[in-house]
């Protein structure tokens, strides 16, 4: 079994080339808080799952996927988690849930697809199940300066770099190689950060 590289000491102070200012009250993000609470309460069991079919067995399949990548080298593990998430359909919250903004946890996302933050949450919770520490992960809300729209990606600080998992791109890339994202804020289970130009 391959060992993962040593854990990073933390995120760079220049995520996407921007400075960060630590903040305290994550309660300012009710969608994030509610999604975390739903995930923490989830026993990750598919009650309707019976037999070999995929319908109703999304959580079982997700857990099998996670076990299949456990022990892979860092970059391969991140690439597979990114691809696994990206294999689901992109669906707007208004079409999926009848509201403008809803952060879906894996139980909700896996059978229905979702929008950018739902892809991020599926990847975030996948990596948490794989043993990644909270301090290595951040949900990052960015402004896509090419498309001029808000977007969300997952940032992973490990192996001496910060890697970006993005539903718009199959490749996992270093944050240093991405110039069209301007981070607005990032958040994890512990706190959140405001990002400002340097």
N, C-alpha and C positions, 0 to 999 in steps of 0.2 A: 504494500500500500504506500503510495507516494505521500510525503508529508507536505503540508502547506508551508509557504515561506513564513518567516517570523511576522508577527502582527506589527502594523505601523503604530508609531507612537501617537498618531493623531492626524487630523486633516491638515493640509497645508493652509497657511494663512492667506493664500492667494488662489482660492478655488476659481477656476476660469479666469484668473488674472485680476480678480476683485478682492478687496479687503473685506473682512468680516467683523461684525460686532455681535458678541454673544448677548442673548436676551434670556429672560427668565420665564415668563408666563406662557406656556404652551396652550393654555386655555383659550388663547386668542384664535386658535385653529380648531373649532369644534368638529369639523369633518375628520381631521386627523385623530383627535381624542376619541371620537365615537368609533372610528374604524379600529383603533388599537383595542378598545374595550371589547368590541365584537370578536376580534381575533383571539384575545386572551380567554374569553368565555367559550370559544369553540373547541369542542372535544375532538374535532377533525375526524369524525366518523360519518360515512355515507349511509343514512338509515335506509334509503331506497336501493342501495347497491346489492344486487343479487345476481349471481351468474357472471359469465364472461363479458357481457356487453359493456360498452363505455357509458351509456346513458345512466345518470344517477351515480356513477362511480368516479366522479372527477377528483374527489379528495384522495381516494385510494390510489388512483393513477398518479396524482401529484406526489404523494408520499413515496411511491415506487420510483418515480423519477428522481426524487431527492436522494434516495438510497443508491441509485445507479451512478450518481456523480460524486458521492462521498469519497474522499480520498484521492480525487484527481488533482493534478497540479492546478495552481491558482488560476492561471489564464484560461485553461480548458474548462474548469468548473464555472467561472464567470461567463464564458462564451456559451456554455450549454444552458445555464440558467437564463441568460438573455434570450437565446433562441426559443427555449421552451415557452417563456412568457410571450414572445413575439409571434408565436404560432397561433395565438388566439385572435379572434376578430376585433377590429376597432369598431366600437359602437358608442355613440354619444349618450351621455347620461339621460338626456330628455327622452331618447328612444328606449333605453333600457329600463329606466326607473321613473320616468314621468316628471323629472325635476332637472333643474339646470346643473346642479353640482352635487354629486354623491360619490364618496370614496368607498369603493367596493373592496371587501376582503376576499381572499382566495375562494372561499365557499361560494361567493356570489359571482366573482369574475370568471372562474374556470368554466362553468357551463354556458355563460352568456357573453363573454368578452367584455370590453369596457373601453374607457378612454385613457389618456396618458397616465393619470395618477393611479388608475387601477392596475395598469401594467407594472408601475413602480412598486405598488404594495405587494403584488404577487411575488416579485423578485426580492423585495425586502424581507418578507416573511419566509421565503425559500432559503435565503442566506442565513437568517436567524436559526432555522431548523438545522442548517448545516454547521452551526456552531460559531458563526461570525458574531463578534461582540457588537453591542449597540453603538459603541464609540467608533466603530469602523464603517458605519452605514449612515447615510443621510438621504432623505427625500429632498430633492432640490427643485424648486420652482424657478424657472428661467423665462426670460423673454427671448424668443427665437428671432434674432435680428434679420434673418433672411426672409422668413415668412411673416414677421411682425405680429406674432401671436404668442400668448403664454403657453408654456409647455412644462412638463415635469419629467425628470430623469432620476435615476438612482446613482449615487456616488458611493464608491467603496474604496476606503483608504487601507490598502494592504500591499505588501510586497514592495514597499518603497515608492509607491505612486498612488494616485487617486484615479480609479477606473470608472468610466461612465457606461452604464447600461441604459439603453435608449430604445423605445419601441419603434423609432423611425430608422434605426440603423442596426443591422445584424452584428457588426463587429463591435467588440468592446474596445474602447479607446481611452488613452490618457486624457485627463482634462486639459492638459497642455496643448493637445493637438486639435482642440475644438475652439474655433474663434467666433462662431456665430451665436453662442449662448451667453446672455448676460444674466447672471444669477440675481434673483430678487431676494429669496430667503431659502434657508434649508432647515430641516427639522429631523430629529430622531426621538427615541423614547425618553431622552433625558432633558433636552432643551431645544432651542431654536436660535438661528443666527440670521441677522440682517446682512446683506452683501451690498457693498457700495464701491464705486470706481476708486481705484488707487490714485 
